[in-house]
Amino acid sequence: MFGIVVTTIYDGAFIDAYYEHFERYGRTAEVRFYVVGDLTTPEACAERVRAYTRQGLPWFFLTPDDQRAFLSDFPALAAEIPWRSDNRRNVGFLMAYRDGCDPIISIDDDNYPTPGWDFLGEHAVTGRDVTLPVAVGSDNWFNICSMMTVDCPPLGGGQTVYPRGFPYPRRTLACGTVSATAETGRVAVNAGLWSGDPDVDAATRIVTRCATREAFTESYLLGRGVRSPINTQNTAVMRAALPAYYYVKMGVSLAGLKLDRFGDIFSGYFVQLCAEAVGDRIRVGSPVVEHRRTPHNLYVDLWHELAGMVVLDDMLALLETPLTPATDYGTAALELADRIEAWAAGQKGFLWGEALHDYFRNVAANLRLWVAACRQLD
């Protein structure tokens, strides 16, 4: 049974689109939906989900009280999942894990299924062995936006852009390189792409006002040791990998900036490291969803992202150093927690003061709590 997890503070119109899509492909009986409400989520969203629940579908709107009750068995972790934050999706992840969903798919509330791409059918590769061409990129970094046709009106065209969370020091056109050689591996994470408004950072969006559409006919496996940003839009994770897929808490204030909009980016890199340690692979490509981006002030987004961009550059050595081979994701994630703590303790320079050191000690501690919660639910 597929499990889909999403947070929203809107009326949930996207839910109807997924129902119609699943009906078209005859898949409504294959999915559990977890819509994680927040303190300001309107009642119209809850009622929209409950209308499907009354039809007998295992689709759930998780009220704040539902979430508090579920997290009562994990009080230390509950204290680390803030309200008024998309970090609440961690509750939905754990519920789907408890219910045995496999894979567990994360979407945003502005992602819509598109005609021609069987959303569940494409994500069904997660947890299976596949043989595909290998994305090798450049310097072990692959640009998933190279798989898209990119239009940048202010620039008179545009060959490519780079996804949010792609380190600036690693950006080069060669990052779109794909090997002619195919490899076989088990897919731990399937990262689908997005047409329309791509998931690029605010700096790119302000300059390019870019739009994308898919330009690939075949998905790829990331090469061994190759990194690429993975967000929580249209991303499936096999159940066994969820102990390494903690959605990192944001919000720390740093030198007049606020570290935000990188929680999914950090979690995506962390699960890649753990997948590599276990011997699994990352698949990038299908399915494609339409990103109907909710209204944003791009300058506020940029203010929120700047600290993450700086920290990510400092994090390159951590992300590019493999973990010790592991037999399971919990073991790999615990080693990663130790690595994060040790790496952060040695950092100096812009933004690196007591607040940021404390923040990453907290990230490491929360990753350990996450592993413990998954083990408790097993």
C-alpha positions, 0 to 999 in steps of 0.5 A: 500500500502506498502512503502519501504524506502532505502538509497544508494550510490551504483548502486542500483543492489538490486532493480532488486532483489526486482522487481523479488521477487515481480513478483514471488509472484504477488505483484508488484502492492502492493508497493511504493519504495522510493530510497533516493539518496545522493550527491554521489549516481551514476546516474546509480542508478537513471536510474535503478529506473526510468526504473521501474517508466516508467513501471507505478510502483510508484517507486521513486528515490529522487534526492537531489533537490526532497528532498530539495523541499519536506523538504521546509515545514519543514525547522527546521527539514531539517537543522537536516538531514545531507547529506552524511549520511544514516540519509537521510532515514528520508526523505523517511519515511516522504514521505511514511507517507504523501502518506499513506503507511502502513506499512512503511518498512526500508531496507538497500541496501545490504539486498536481498529478499530470496526464501521461504520468501514472503517479503511483505506477512510476513511484512503484519502482521504489524498493525494487531492482531496476536497470537504468542509465547512470547520471554521473554529472561532474565532480560527483554532482548531477543537475536534475534540472538538466532533464528538463527543457528550461525557459527563462524569459528575461534571459532570452532563453536558458539552457539550464537552471539548478535545483534549490539546494544545489551548491553554487561551487559545484554548478557547471553545465557538465553536471548534466552528464549521463553515462551510456552504461546502464547499472542495476540497483535497488531504488531506495528513493525515487525523486520525481520532477516537476513541470511548470514552476521548477523547485529552484532557489529564490535567487534563480527565480528572481533573475530568470522567472524560469519555467520547465517541461520534461525533456527526458524519456528515461529515468536515471540512477544516480551514479555511486557517490553522485549527489543531487538535491532531493526535496519533499515534492514528489519524492518516494522513499522505501519503508526500510529507508525512512529511519534515515529520512528525518525532515530537518527542523528549521528556524534558527536565527543567524546574523540577521538571517533565518535558516529556513527552506532547507529542511527537505534539502538537508534530509534529502542529502542525509538519506542519500548518504545512508542509501549509499552506505546500505548499497541502494540507489537513487532514481531521478526522473518520473513521474512528473508533477505540475508545480502550481506554486502557491504565492510567495514573496521571493525576497522573503524566500531569498532571506530565508534561503541565504543562510542555507546556501552559506551552510551548504557550501560549508557542508560539502566535505560532509556530504561528499564523504561516504559513511561506513557500509551498513546493514540497515538505515537506522545504523547508517543514520546513527553514524551520520548523526555522529558525523554531523555533530563532529563536522559542525563542532569544527566549523568556523567563519561566517554564521558559525557561532554558538547558535549554529553549533547548537543548531547542528547538535540539535539536528544530530540529537533529533536524528537519533530520536527519529531512529529510535521512534522508527525502531519503536514502531517496527 
